[in-house]
Amino acid sequence: MATPQPQLPALAVDAACSGNPGTMEFRAVIADTGTQVFHRGPYMQGTNNIGEFLALVLGLAYLKKNNLPWAIYTDSVTAMAWVRQKKCKSKLEFNSKNMELLTTIRKAEHWLQTNTWTTPILKWETRLWGEIPADFGRKYT
């Protein structure tokens, strides 16, 4: 039986965070070329889950704005759930150091609540395909 492959072309999103909470950033790339579509951050006192959520929402907005019928891949089941619920469910405490991040989250939630999309949101199968193309390459062994 053949190993399933990702649907291409597609957008791939990912986040990186140094610490939890820590300095967080996120981005999207075209999955089959690696071309970066957007990069945001660093945000202070963020989390990886928040970054994955924001990357997914911004990716959806990018595909809709550019009328691209692609799928979007994420390796975060948490981000997928939060997008389905149209709400960032993080328990992170916000303060003066991460207020910009809170503002960005609220904008993303507003976009989800006021837009529709037909974009398939798919789970990147890391075990089969390796790291998601948007990965920052900072994992330590």
TORPA-4810 file (N, C-alpha, C, O; in nm, 3 decimals):
<nodes>
NODE_1_0.084_-0.119_0.000_0.000_0.000_0.000_0.088_0.124_0.000_0.185_0.132_0.075_M
NODE_2_0.055_0.220_-0.083_0.133_0.342_-0.094_0.112_0.430_0.029_0.002_0.436_0.085_A
NODE_3_0.218_0.499_0.070_0.210_0.593_0.180_0.138_0.718_0.133_0.173_0.773_0.028_T
NODE_4_0.037_0.765_0.207_-0.031_0.887_0.165_0.066_1.005_0.165_0.156_1.013_0.248_P
NODE_5_0.046_1.094_0.071_0.130_1.213_0.058_0.046_1.338_0.082_-0.077_1.334_0.068_Q
NODE_6_0.111_1.449_0.120_0.034_1.573_0.139_-0.028_1.620_0.008_0.025_1.597_-0.100_P
NODE_7_-0.142_1.687_0.019_-0.207_1.749_-0.097_-0.132_1.878_-0.129_-0.121_1.967_-0.045_Q
NODE_8_-0.081_1.888_-0.251_-0.006_2.007_-0.290_-0.067_2.066_-0.415_-0.125_1.992_-0.495_L
NODE_9_-0.058_2.197_-0.436_0.006_2.294_-0.347_-0.077_2.315_-0.220_-0.198_2.290_-0.217_P
NODE_10_-0.009_2.360_-0.117_-0.072_2.384_0.012_0.010_2.485_0.089_0.126_2.513_0.056_A
NODE_11_-0.050_2.540_0.192_0.020_2.627_0.285_0.053_2.544_0.409_-0.029_2.463_0.453_L
NODE_12_0.171_2.564_0.464_0.211_2.498_0.588_0.244_2.606_0.691_0.314_2.702_0.659_A
NODE_13_0.193_2.590_0.813_0.217_2.689_0.918_0.281_2.622_1.038_0.262_2.503_1.063_V
NODE_14_0.359_2.702_1.113_0.422_2.651_1.233_0.461_2.768_1.323_0.463_2.883_1.280_D
NODE_15_0.490_2.735_1.448_0.534_2.834_1.546_0.654_2.780_1.620_0.680_2.660_1.621_A
NODE_16_0.728_2.871_1.681_0.841_2.835_1.766_0.835_2.923_1.890_0.800_3.041_1.882_A
NODE_17_0.869_2.864_2.004_0.866_2.939_2.129_0.983_2.895_2.215_1.002_2.776_2.240_C
NODE_18_1.061_2.991_2.262_1.173_2.963_2.352_1.124_2.985_2.494_1.117_3.098_2.542_S
NODE_19_1.089_2.876_2.562_1.032_2.884_2.695_0.881_2.871_2.688_0.823_2.876_2.579_G
NODE_20_0.818_2.856_2.804_0.672_2.845_2.809_0.622_2.909_2.939_0.621_2.841_3.042_N
NODE_21_0.580_3.034_2.937_0.581_3.121_2.820_0.722_3.167_2.785_0.815_3.157_2.865_P
NODE_22_0.734_3.217_2.663_0.863_3.265_2.617_0.849_3.348_2.491_0.740_3.390_2.453_G
NODE_23_0.962_3.370_2.427_0.964_3.446_2.303_0.910_3.358_2.191_0.965_3.251_2.164_T
NODE_24_0.803_3.404_2.127_0.731_3.322_2.029_0.725_3.392_1.895_0.714_3.515_1.888_M
NODE_25_0.732_3.313_1.789_0.713_3.363_1.653_0.642_3.255_1.573_0.638_3.138_1.612_E
NODE_26_0.584_3.296_1.459_0.516_3.199_1.374_0.528_3.240_1.229_0.557_3.356_1.197_F
NODE_27_0.505_3.142_1.140_0.516_3.171_0.998_0.437_3.070_0.915_0.387_2.969_0.964_R
NODE_28_0.428_3.105_0.784_0.368_3.015_0.685_0.460_3.010_0.565_0.524_3.108_0.528_A
NODE_29_0.465_2.891_0.504_0.541_2.872_0.381_0.454_2.794_0.283_0.361_2.723_0.322_V
NODE_30_0.485_2.809_0.155_0.423_2.724_0.054_0.488_2.587_0.071_0.609_2.573_0.059_I
NODE_31_0.407_2.487_0.098_0.459_2.357_0.141_0.554_2.292_0.041_0.653_2.232_0.081_A
NODE_32_0.524_2.302_-0.089_0.607_2.230_-0.185_0.730_2.307_-0.230_0.820_2.248_-0.290_D
NODE_33_0.738_2.438_-0.202_0.856_2.516_-0.243_0.937_2.570_-0.126_1.055_2.602_-0.140_T
NODE_34_0.873_2.579_-0.008_0.940_2.637_0.108_0.942_2.789_0.108_1.000_2.850_0.198_G
NODE_35_0.880_2.851_0.009_0.876_2.997_0.002_0.796_3.052_0.119_0.680_3.015_0.139_T
NODE_36_0.857_3.142_0.195_0.789_3.201_0.310_0.684_3.301_0.263_0.711_3.388_0.180_Q
NODE_37_0.564_3.287_0.317_0.452_3.374_0.282_0.437_3.485_0.385_0.411_3.600_0.350_V
NODE_38_0.453_3.450_0.513_0.455_3.552_0.618_0.532_3.500_0.738_0.549_3.380_0.757_F
NODE_39_0.578_3.596_0.817_0.649_3.568_0.942_0.610_3.678_1.040_0.619_3.796_1.007_H
NODE_40_0.568_3.639_1.159_0.530_3.738_1.261_0.604_3.707_1.391_0.632_3.591_1.424_R
NODE_41_0.635_3.813_1.462_0.704_3.799_1.589_0.843_3.856_1.578_0.884_3.900_1.471_G
NODE_42_0.914_3.856_1.687_0.883_3.783_1.811_0.782_3.857_1.900_0.776_3.980_1.904_P
NODE_43_0.705_3.775_1.970_0.614_3.824_2.073_0.669_3.777_2.207_0.714_3.663_2.220_Y
NODE_44_0.665_3.864_2.305_0.716_3.829_2.437_0.610_3.753_2.517_0.491_3.781_2.506_M
NODE_45_0.655_3.658_2.596_0.570_3.580_2.687_0.450_3.519_2.616_0.336_3.533_2.659_Q
NODE_46_0.480_3.449_2.506_0.377_3.375_2.434_0.393_3.226_2.459_0.476_3.184_2.539_G
NODE_47_0.312_3.148_2.389_0.324_3.002_2.396_0.322_2.945_2.254_0.276_3.011_2.161_T
NODE_48_0.370_2.824_2.241_0.370_2.760_2.111_0.227_2.739_2.060_0.201_2.760_1.941_N
NODE_49_0.136_2.700_2.147_-0.003_2.679_2.104_-0.065_2.808_2.051_-0.137_2.805_1.950_N
NODE_50_-0.039_2.919_2.117_-0.092_3.047_2.068_-0.032_3.078_1.931_-0.104_3.121_1.841_I
NODE_51_0.097_3.057_1.914_0.162_3.082_1.786_0.104_2.995_1.676_0.082_3.042_1.564_G
NODE_52_0.080_2.868_1.706_0.021_2.777_1.607_-0.120_2.823_1.568_-0.157_2.818_1.451_E
NODE_53_-0.197_2.867_1.666_-0.332_2.919_1.640_-0.327_3.042_1.551_-0.398_3.050_1.451_F
NODE_54_-0.242_3.138_1.587_-0.232_3.262_1.508_-0.184_3.234_1.366_-0.233_3.294_1.271_L
NODE_55_-0.088_3.143_1.352_-0.038_3.108_1.219_-0.150_3.048_1.134_-0.162_3.078_1.015_A
NODE_56_-0.230_2.964_1.195_-0.339_2.900_1.122_-0.444_3.004_1.079_-0.490_3.001_0.965_L
NODE_57_-0.481_3.094_1.169_-0.580_3.197_1.134_-0.525_3.289_1.025_-0.595_3.319_0.928_V
NODE_58_-0.402_3.335_1.040_-0.344_3.423_0.938_-0.330_3.350_0.805_-0.345_3.411_0.699_L
NODE_59_-0.300_3.220_0.810_-0.293_3.140_0.689_-0.428_3.130_0.620_-0.436_3.142_0.498_G
NODE_60_-0.533_3.109_0.697_-0.668_3.105_0.640_-0.702_3.239_0.574_-0.756_3.243_0.464_L
NODE_61_-0.670_3.349_0.643_-0.698_3.482_0.589_-0.619_3.507_0.460_-0.671_3.565_0.365_A
NODE_62_-0.493_3.462_0.459_-0.409_3.479_0.340_-0.467_3.404_0.220_-0.478_3.459_0.111_Y
NODE_63_-0.504_3.279_0.241_-0.560_3.199_0.132_-0.691_3.258_0.081_-0.717_3.260_-0.039_L
NODE_64_-0.775_3.305_0.174_-0.903_3.365_0.133_-0.879_3.494_0.055_-0.939_3.515_-0.051_K
NODE_65_-0.792_3.580_0.108_-0.765_3.709_0.042_-0.711_3.689_-0.099_-0.745_3.764_-0.190_K
NODE_66_-0.627_3.589_-0.117_-0.563_3.564_-0.246_-0.640_3.463_-0.332_-0.593_3.423_-0.438_N
NODE_67_-0.758_3.424_-0.284_-0.846_3.334_-0.358_-0.773_3.206_-0.402_-0.788_3.160_-0.515_N
NODE_68_-0.695_3.149_-0.310_-0.621_3.026_-0.338_-0.698_2.906_-0.283_-0.731_2.904_-0.164_L
NODE_69_-0.727_2.807_-0.366_-0.808_2.693_-0.323_-0.725_2.582_-0.257_-0.760_2.464_-0.268_P
NODE_70_-0.619_2.618_-0.191_-0.528_2.519_-0.131_-0.578_2.473_0.005_-0.664_2.535_0.066_W
NODE_71_-0.522_2.362_0.049_-0.537_2.318_0.187_-0.432_2.393_0.271_-0.338_2.452_0.218_A
NODE_72_-0.451_2.388_0.402_-0.352_2.443_0.494_-0.316_2.333_0.594_-0.404_2.266_0.648_I
NODE_73_-0.187_2.316_0.616_-0.138_2.212_0.707_-0.083_2.272_0.834_-0.016_2.376_0.833_Y
NODE_74_-0.111_2.206_0.944_-0.055_2.238_1.074_-0.021_2.106_1.143_-0.082_2.003_1.115_T
NODE_75_0.076_2.110_1.232_0.104_1.989_1.311_0.043_1.999_1.451_0.074_1.919_1.539_D
NODE_76_-0.044_2.100_1.470_-0.102_2.125_1.602_-0.251_2.091_1.606_-0.333_2.162_1.547_S
NODE_77_-0.285_1.983_1.675_-0.427_1.950_1.692_-0.495_2.053_1.782_-0.615_2.076_1.770_V
NODE_78_-0.420_2.114_1.873_-0.475_2.218_1.960_-0.518_2.338_1.877_-0.629_2.388_1.893_T
NODE_79_-0.431_2.385_1.787_-0.466_2.499_1.702_-0.587_2.467_1.614_-0.674_2.552_1.594_A
NODE_80_-0.592_2.346_1.563_-0.708_2.306_1.481_-0.836_2.315_1.563_-0.938_2.364_1.514_M
NODE_81_-0.833_2.268_1.687_-0.951_2.272_1.774_-0.991_2.416_1.806_-1.109_2.450_1.801_A
NODE_82_-0.893_2.499_1.837_-0.924_2.638_1.869_-0.985_2.711_1.750_-1.076_2.792_1.767_W
NODE_83_-0.937_2.682_1.629_-0.995_2.745_1.509_-1.138_2.696_1.491_-1.227_2.776_1.460_V
NODE_84_-1.163_2.567_1.509_-1.301_2.516_1.499_-1.392_2.587_1.599_-1.508_2.618_1.568_R
NODE_85_-1.339_2.614_1.718_-1.418_2.680_1.824_-1.418_2.833_1.808_-1.490_2.904_1.879_Q
NODE_86_-1.337_2.883_1.715_-1.323_3.027_1.687_-1.279_3.104_1.811_-1.320_3.218_1.833_K
NODE_87_-1.195_3.038_1.893_-1.154_3.097_2.021_-1.019_3.039_2.063_-1.000_2.918_2.063_K
NODE_88_-0.927_3.128_2.101_-0.799_3.086_2.158_-0.826_3.050_2.304_-0.862_3.136_2.384_C
NODE_89_-0.808_2.923_2.338_-0.845_2.874_2.471_-0.725_2.869_2.566_-0.727_2.795_2.665_K
NODE_90_-0.622_2.947_2.537_-0.502_2.947_2.621_-0.534_2.996_2.762_-0.620_3.081_2.783_S
NODE_91_-0.463_2.940_2.858_-0.476_2.982_2.997_-0.366_3.082_3.034_-0.350_3.117_3.151_K
NODE_92_-0.292_3.128_2.934_-0.183_3.223_2.958_-0.236_3.350_3.026_-0.340_3.403_2.988_L
NODE_93_-0.162_3.396_3.125_-0.198_3.522_3.190_-0.133_3.636_3.113_-0.014_3.633_3.082_E
NODE_94_-0.214_3.736_3.081_-0.165_3.849_3.006_-0.128_3.963_3.099_-0.191_3.984_3.203_F
NODE_95_-0.024_4.036_3.060_0.026_4.146_3.140_0.084_4.252_3.046_0.067_4.242_2.925_N
NODE_96_0.148_4.351_3.100_0.200_4.461_3.018_0.305_4.412_2.917_0.325_4.476_2.814_S
NODE_97_0.372_4.301_2.945_0.477_4.253_2.854_0.422_4.179_2.732_0.489_4.174_2.629_K
NODE_98_0.303_4.123_2.743_0.248_4.049_2.628_0.113_4.102_2.580_0.034_4.029_2.521_N
NODE_99_0.087_4.230_2.608_-0.040_4.290_2.566_-0.054_4.293_2.414_-0.165_4.279_2.362_M
NODE_100_0.057_4.311_2.340_0.053_4.309_2.193_0.003_4.173_2.144_-0.073_4.165_2.048_E
NODE_101_0.045_4.068_2.211_0.001_3.934_2.175_-0.149_3.917_2.200_-0.220_3.860_2.117_L
NODE_102_-0.197_3.967_2.313_-0.340_3.959_2.342_-0.421_4.032_2.235_-0.524_3.982_2.190_L
NODE_103_-0.375_4.149_2.194_-0.442_4.225_2.088_-0.446_4.144_1.959_-0.549_4.143_1.890_T
NODE_104_-0.336_4.077_1.925_-0.329_3.995_1.804_-0.425_3.877_1.812_-0.490_3.843_1.713_T
NODE_105_-0.435_3.815_1.928_-0.529_3.704_1.949_-0.672_3.752_1.929_-0.751_3.686_1.862_I
NODE_106_-0.706_3.866_1.987_-0.843_3.919_1.976_-0.878_3.949_1.829_-0.990_3.924_1.786_R
NODE_107_-0.781_4.002_1.753_-0.803_4.028_1.611_-0.827_3.897_1.535_-0.913_3.890_1.448_K
NODE_108_-0.749_3.794_1.568_-0.765_3.664_1.503_-0.901_3.604_1.534_-0.968_3.552_1.445_A
NODE_109_-0.943_3.611_1.660_-1.075_3.559_1.698_-1.185_3.635_1.625_-1.282_3.575_1.579_E
NODE_110_-1.170_3.766_1.614_-1.270_3.847_1.543_-1.278_3.804_1.396_-1.386_3.794_1.339_H
NODE_111_-1.161_3.780_1.335_-1.161_3.736_1.195_-1.238_3.604_1.181_-1.320_3.589_1.091_W
NODE_112_-1.211_3.510_1.270_-1.279_3.380_1.265_-1.430_3.396_1.281_-1.507_3.324_1.216_L
NODE_113_-1.472_3.488_1.366_-1.614_3.505_1.395_-1.688_3.583_1.286_-1.810_3.578_1.279_Q
NODE_114_-1.614_3.654_1.201_-1.679_3.739_1.100_-1.649_3.694_0.958_-1.686_3.763_0.863_T
NODE_115_-1.584_3.581_0.941_-1.551_3.530_0.808_-1.593_3.384_0.794_-1.611_3.313_0.893_N
NODE_116_-1.609_3.343_0.670_-1.629_3.202_0.639_-1.516_3.160_0.547_-1.453_3.243_0.481_T
NODE_117_-1.491_3.030_0.542_-1.387_2.978_0.454_-1.420_2.834_0.420_-1.492_2.765_0.493_W
NODE_118_-1.367_2.789_0.308_-1.385_2.651_0.265_-1.251_2.576_0.265_-1.245_2.460_0.224_T
NODE_119_-1.147_2.641_0.310_-1.013_2.583_0.313_-1.009_2.457_0.399_-1.048_2.461_0.515_T
NODE_120_-0.961_2.346_0.343_-0.940_2.228_0.429_-0.823_2.253_0.524_-0.714_2.293_0.481_P
NODE_121_-0.845_2.231_0.653_-0.738_2.241_0.753_-0.698_2.098_0.786_-0.775_2.022_0.843_I
NODE_122_-0.576_2.063_0.749_-0.530_1.925_0.758_-0.414_1.911_0.855_-0.334_2.003_0.873_L
NODE_123_-0.407_1.794_0.916_-0.298_1.763_1.009_-0.176_1.717_0.929_-0.185_1.626_0.848_K
NODE_124_-0.061_1.783_0.953_0.064_1.740_0.892_0.110_1.613_0.962_0.123_1.610_1.084_W
NODE_125_0.133_1.509_0.885_0.171_1.378_0.940_0.323_1.368_0.953_0.390_1.311_0.868_E
NODE_126_0.375_1.424_1.060_0.519_1.432_1.082_0.585_1.294_1.077_0.694_1.279_1.022_T
NODE_127_0.519_1.195_1.134_0.576_1.060_1.138_0.600_1.005_0.997_0.696_0.932_0.974_R
NODE_128_0.513_1.041_0.904_0.525_0.992_0.767_0.608_1.084_0.677_0.681_1.036_0.590_L
NODE_129_0.595_1.215_0.697_0.649_1.311_0.602_0.767_1.391_0.654_0.826_1.470_0.579_W
NODE_130_0.804_1.373_0.780_0.910_1.455_0.839_0.852_1.586_0.893_0.730_1.605_0.895_G
NODE_131_0.940_1.674_0.935_0.894_1.801_0.993_0.816_1.882_0.892_0.843_1.877_0.772_E
NODE_132_0.718_1.956_0.941_0.637_2.043_0.855_0.729_2.145_0.788_0.822_2.194_0.853_I
NODE_133_0.706_2.178_0.661_0.796_2.269_0.591_0.814_2.406_0.656_0.915_2.472_0.633_P
NODE_134_0.718_2.451_0.736_0.730_2.581_0.804_0.809_2.572_0.934_0.826_2.673_1.003_A
NODE_135_0.857_2.452_0.970_0.931_2.433_1.095_1.050_2.527_1.103_1.115_2.555_1.003_D
NODE_136_1.078_2.575_1.223_1.190_2.666_1.246_1.323_2.593_1.266_1.428_2.656_1.271_F
NODE_137_1.318_2.460_1.279_1.441_2.383_1.291_1.517_2.402_1.420_1.640_2.397_1.421_G
NODE_138_1.446_2.425_1.529_1.512_2.452_1.657_1.490_2.345_1.761_1.513_2.369_1.880_R
NODE_139_1.444_2.228_1.721_1.422_2.121_1.821_1.557_2.066_1.867_1.651_2.052_1.789_K
NODE_140_1.561_2.037_1.994_1.684_1.983_2.051_1.663_1.838_2.088_1.555_1.799_2.131_Y
NODE_141_1.767_1.757_2.069_1.756_1.616_2.103_1.822_1.587_2.235_1.823_1.472_2.280_T
</nodes>
